[in-house]
Amino acid sequence: MKTKLAALKILFILSAFLFPVRLLAQQDVEGLFKSGPEDATKLINAYMNPLFKGLGVGLNSGWNTTAKSNGFLRFDLRITATAAFVPTADRTYDVNTLGLQNIRPATPGGPSIGPTAFGNDSQGANMRLYANGTPTTETFKLPQGTGIHFVPSPQIQLTMGLPKNIDVSLRYVPKIKLGSDAGKIDLFGAGAKVELLPLLMGKSQKLMPFDIAVALGFTRLNYSLPLQVNTNAQHSNQELNIKVNGFNSEAIISKKLLFFTPFASVGYNSSSSSLKALGDYEFSTPTALNPNQTTTYTDPISIKNNLDGFRASVGFQLNMAFFRVYGSYTTAKYDYANVGIGFGFGK
């Protein structure tokens, strides 16, 4: 029973963190499958851009909250959450800057702004489909945002100490079905941290009033979600497939003060993400002679994004016997906060 309850708690946490993805994928993205794959790809990329960036920095967060190693075979298990804050500039997009071929504002010179997935919960501008430069009668509104201005991501991590003041960490979530219409998720990550002063100074490192370490970490997230874009018996194989890879390197300095350990770190993060719409999709492709024409495409959307840059963090680790509390704030291309709880035994 305890094992089942623990599994349910983890399932609830993951489902809650991925709620924005489910919300925008099933209710809003389908409205961007317009005018063929080329225009649809540009619209979806603009709309989903904060998700790619937010998950990229989020998966790289929370690896370390102290420079001190755990000690041989000492361990800690933690569950943390990251909120990557979407800047104002990434909460909207302008269709006039996307290079669309057959989609323009419904009124020439009219509104052309739409909220991104993590923009305001308000409808975007009204658009019109064109056929070879000729306006058609078909119009649609750019989808609204979720009203959530941060991208959440979870981390479940086990860290164990090895000889020579080395820690190794593992992040792992087996493929979990989040619900009949909520898709599947799996996650894997691995990292290592080396405490430097014992290696460089031997026993005399105890004279130093702080600890220093360097660390690396890699995480991969896979998420698939069934879609319902103009589905029928012939188009029932639709799926949204998202993959995000994150790499983190950092240098950490910390000072243990009884049960409280503040720390600071600087590092370099990079992430790569991809989104694919798999299956058969029916697009509205009107022409002057046939304004109701549609065309079916297979696997029409493929988007790739990369993000990298330096970052700086400050935070703390609070030890109360085997129970621990973590918190940090990071300045990067997307600022983010990380908080969590855990338990374990270490120095």
LOSEMAR-894301 format. One record per residue (C-alpha): x, y, z. Coordinates in steps of 0.2 Angstrom, whole numbers, padded with zeros to 4 digits, always signed. Example, Ala and Ser with C-alpha at 12.3 -4.5 7.8 and 13.67 -1.06 7.14 Angstrom:
+0062-0022+0039 +0068-0005+0036 
END
This chain:
+0000+0000+0000 +0014+0012+0004 +0022+0009-0012 +0006+0012-0022 +0003+0028-0012 +0021+0034-0016 +0018+0030-0035 +0002+0040-0035 +0011+0055-0027 +0024+0055-0040 +0011+0053-0054 +0001+0067-0047 +0017+0078-0046 +0021+0074-0064 +0004+0077-0070 +0002+0094-0061 +0019+0100-0068 +0014+0095-0086 -0004+0102-0085 +0001+0117-0095 +0008+0106-0109 -0008+0096-0109 -0019+0111-0109 -0011+0120-0124 -0008+0104-0134 -0026+0098-0133 -0036+0115-0133 -0025+0127-0142 -0012+0120-0154 -0025+0112-0165 -0031+0129-0170 -0014+0132-0178 -0014+0118-0191 -0019+0130-0205 -0013+0133-0223 -0001+0118-0224 +0014+0112-0214 +0025+0127-0218 +0014+0140-0211 +0008+0129-0197 +0026+0125-0192 +0030+0144-0190 +0014+0147-0180 +0017+0133-0168 +0035+0137-0166 +0031+0155-0161 +0017+0149-0150 +0027+0135-0141 +0044+0145-0140 +0042+0148-0121 +0039+0130-0117 +0055+0124-0126 +0065+0138-0117 +0057+0135-0100 +0059+0116-0100 +0077+0118-0106 +0082+0128-0091 +0071+0119-0079 +0078+0102-0083 +0096+0109-0080 +0091+0115-0063 +0092+0108-0045 +0107+0097-0047 +0117+0103-0032 +0114+0113-0017 +0130+0112-0008 +0149+0109-0013 +0151+0096+0001 +0151+0078-0005 +0140+0066+0004 +0154+0054+0009 +0156+0036+0004 +0139+0027+0002 +0130+0041+0010 +0115+0047+0000 +0100+0059-0002 +0084+0057-0012 +0075+0073-0017 +0060+0079-0026 +0061+0097-0032 +0051+0109-0043 +0057+0123-0054 +0047+0138-0061 +0056+0146-0076 +0049+0164-0077 +0044+0169-0095 +0049+0187-0099 +0036+0199-0106 +0044+0199-0123 +0041+0180-0125 +0022+0181-0120 +0017+0187-0137 +0022+0185-0155 +0018+0195-0171 +0012+0185-0186 +0019+0199-0198 +0037+0194-0193 +0035+0175-0196 +0036+0175-0215 +0019+0166-0217 +0014+0163-0235 -0005+0161-0234 -0010+0169-0217 -0012+0187-0214 -0022+0198-0202 -0041+0197-0207 -0041+0216-0210 -0026+0223-0220 -0015+0233-0208 -0026+0226-0193 -0021+0218-0177 -0007+0204-0179 -0002+0200-0161 -0006+0183-0152 -0001+0177-0135 +0011+0163-0134 +0007+0147-0124 +0013+0156-0108 +0005+0172-0112 -0011+0180-0106 -0027+0170-0106 -0035+0181-0120 -0039+0178-0138 -0027+0182-0151 -0029+0193-0167 -0041+0187-0181 -0032+0180-0196 -0038+0176-0214 -0032+0162-0226 -0025+0168-0243 -0024+0158-0259 -0010+0163-0271 -0011+0181-0264 -0030+0182-0265 -0040+0183-0248 -0053+0169-0245 -0068+0169-0234 -0060+0158-0221 -0054+0166-0205 -0048+0160-0188 -0042+0168-0171 -0024+0165-0165 -0026+0154-0149 -0026+0161-0132 -0012+0158-0119 -0014+0148-0103 -0012+0163-0092 +0003+0155-0084 +0018+0166-0085 +0031+0152-0079 +0036+0135-0086 +0036+0121-0072 +0046+0106-0072 +0050+0092-0059 +0066+0084-0054 +0067+0067-0044 +0085+0064-0040 +0095+0051-0030 +0113+0056-0026 +0126+0044-0018 +0144+0047-0012 +0159+0038-0019 +0177+0037-0014 +0188+0052-0017 +0174+0065-0013 +0164+0061-0028 +0145+0061-0029 +0135+0053-0043 +0117+0058-0046 +0103+0049-0055 +0086+0056-0061 +0074+0043-0067 +0056+0041-0071 +0050+0026-0081 +0037+0028-0094 +0021+0033-0085 +0004+0035-0093 -0003+0050-0086 -0021+0046-0091 -0031+0040-0106 -0030+0057-0115 -0015+0064-0106 -0001+0055-0114 +0015+0047-0108 +0031+0054-0100 +0048+0047-0096 +0064+0055-0089 +0082+0050-0087 +0097+0060-0081 +0114+0057-0074 +0127+0069-0065 +0143+0069-0055 +0151+0082-0043 +0169+0082-0037 +0174+0091-0021 +0190+0100-0025 +0198+0105-0009 +0202+0088-0002 +0210+0083-0019 +0220+0099-0020 +0225+0102-0001 +0223+0085+0007 +0219+0086+0026 +0224+0104+0027 +0208+0108+0017 +0199+0108+0034 +0208+0125+0037 +0197+0133+0023 +0181+0141+0029 +0171+0135+0014 +0169+0121+0002 +0172+0121-0017 +0166+0109-0031 +0163+0107-0049 +0149+0097-0057 +0141+0091-0073 +0123+0085-0077 +0113+0078-0091 +0094+0076-0092 +0082+0070-0106 +0063+0071-0105 +0052+0062-0117 +0033+0067-0118 +0020+0060-0130 +0002+0066-0131 -0012+0060-0142 -0020+0074-0152 -0037+0077-0159 -0035+0089-0174 -0049+0086-0186 -0049+0068-0182 -0060+0055-0190 -0058+0037-0194 -0044+0040-0206 -0035+0053-0195 -0035+0044-0178 -0016+0042-0177 -0011+0059-0172 +0002+0062-0158 +0012+0076-0152 +0030+0071-0148 +0041+0082-0137 +0060+0078-0133 +0071+0090-0122 +0089+0087-0118 +0098+0097-0106 +0117+0099-0101 +0123+0108-0085 +0140+0112-0079 +0144+0123-0064 +0156+0128-0050 +0149+0128-0033 +0155+0136-0016 +0146+0133+0000 +0148+0135+0019 +0140+0124+0032 +0133+0134+0047 +0126+0120+0059 +0111+0114+0050 +0110+0128+0037 +0121+0128+0021 +0120+0143+0010 +0128+0141-0008 +0132+0151-0024 +0136+0144-0041 +0140+0149-0058 +0138+0138-0073 +0134+0135-0091 +0118+0128-0098 +0113+0121-0115 +0097+0113-0121 +0090+0106-0137 +0072+0102-0139 +0061+0095-0153 +0043+0094-0157 +0035+0083-0170 +0017+0081-0175 +0015+0063-0180 +0001+0055-0190 -0011+0061-0203 -0018+0079-0203 -0030+0088-0214 -0026+0106-0218 -0037+0119-0226 -0029+0124-0242 -0041+0135-0251 -0039+0140-0269 -0048+0154-0279 -0058+0140-0288 -0061+0129-0273 -0062+0139-0257 -0066+0123-0247 -0051+0113-0253 -0042+0102-0240 -0026+0092-0241 -0020+0078-0230 -0001+0078-0224 +0008+0064-0214 +0020+0069-0200 +0018+0088-0206 +0027+0097-0191 +0045+0096-0186 +0052+0109-0175 +0070+0110-0167 +0076+0123-0154 +0092+0126-0145 +0096+0137-0130 +0113+0140-0121 +0120+0153-0110 +0129+0157-0093 +0119+0157-0077 +0122+0162-0058 +0113+0154-0043 +0111+0157-0025 +0102+0146-0013 +0102+0135+0003 +0101+0118+0010 +0093+0115+0027 +0097+0099+0036 +0086+0093+0050 +0092+0075+0054 +0088+0065+0039 +0075+0078+0032 +0081+0092+0021 +0074+0107+0012 +0081+0115-0003 +0079+0132-0012 +0088+0143-0025 +0085+0157-0037 +0095+0158-0054 +0098+0172-0066 +0099+0166-0084 +0090+0169-0101 +0075+0163-0091 +0076+0167-0073 +0070+0152-0062 +0067+0147-0044 +0069+0129-0038 +0062+0122-0021 +0061+0105-0014 +0062+0092+0000 +0072+0077+0002 +0079+0065+0015 +0096+0055+0017 +0111+0054+0026 +0127+0063+0023 +0141+0074+0030 
END
